[in-house]
Amino acid sequence: MKRVVKILSKEELDKRYQLNNKSMAFILTREAIKNGYSIALIEQEGLDQASLREPSKLLYYVRLALESIIPKSSYIEIWGFTDMSELPEDKIYCAFKELEGMATAHSIAQSRLS
């Protein structure tokens, strides 16, 4: 399964939202960054289908994708999805924080409980 996870720089975010600073994606992205979150672009086969069939699977796939690039000693706090406009192409933008040294043995299971 193809998976690409890219943490976007300020310049990349500025370029993406420069023309449409009234969109909900821009507003959510700005709010997330203001609160100390990073924005990741996640591209993975099946994201669109997961969102249509079982929305909780979308969060599961996004968490797995983020965990693939974050050290095992850290915990990932997901704030939310900031831009779903490219979901039909299996791409989604997500605001997250890496909490270093806060790893838990069952982070996926815990996200389902909270």
N, C-alpha and C positions, 0 to 999 in steps of 0.2 A: 504494500500500500504506500503510495507516494505521500510524503508529508514534508512540508516546508514551514518553518517557524522563523519569523524575522521580527526582532524588536526594532521598532521604528525610531529614528532619530528625530529631534526637533525640526530639522530642516526637511526631512521627508514628510512629516506631519504638516508643516507649514505649506509645502508644495501641494499636498493632497487637498487641503481645505482652503486654499487662498481665494478661490473664486466663489465658494459657497459657504460663507461664514454664518449663514442663518440656518443651516441644516441641523437636524437633530443630531447627526453624527458629529458635527463640529462642536455643538453644545456639550454633548456627552464627553467627547475627547478632552475638551478644555476643562471641564469639571474634574475628570479623572486625573489629569496632569496636575491641576491645582491641589489635589489631595494626595499627591506623591506617587501616583501609579504610573507604570510604564504601559505603552501600547504595543501589542504584538499583532502582527498579521499572521494568521494561521491558514495554511492551504492544505487541505487533506481530502482525499476522495471520500465521499459519503456524508460530508457535513450537511449538505442540502437535504438529503433524504432523511438523515437523523432528525433534523429540525422539523420536518413534516410529519414523520411517523411517531417519534417519541422525543419530545423536546428535552427531556432530562438527559438523553444520550448525547445531545449536542454539548452540554456542559461536561460530560464525561470525556468525550473526544478532545475537547479543548484542554482540559486538565492534563490528559495524557500527553498531548502535544507539548504543552509548556513544561511538564516534568521531564521531557526528553532533552531539554536544553538547560535546565536548572540543576545545580549540584544536589545530590541526594541528601545532603545535610541541611537543606533549606526546605521551607514550606511555602507553597504558593497560595496567596490570597487573591481570589478573583473578584473584582469589583463588578464587572458586567461586560456585556457586549456593547461596544461603542458604535459600530458600523456594520450593518448586516446587508448592505446594498449589493455586495458581491457574493452573497450566499448561493445564488443559483450556479455560480462558477466554483463552488466549494471553497470559498474564501470568507473569513470572518475576522473582524478586528476586536480585540479583547483588552480590557484594562486589568492589569494584575500587579501585584507586589511580590517580590521575593523576600521572605522573612528568613534571613540567614540564621543558621543554628537552631531553627525551630522545627526541625523535621519530626514527623510522627510516623509511626509504623504503618498506619492505615489511613493515609490522607484522603484517598478516594472514598473510603467508607465514611469517614467523618464528614465529607462534603455532602453526602446524602442525608446525614442526620441533622445538619444545621439548616 
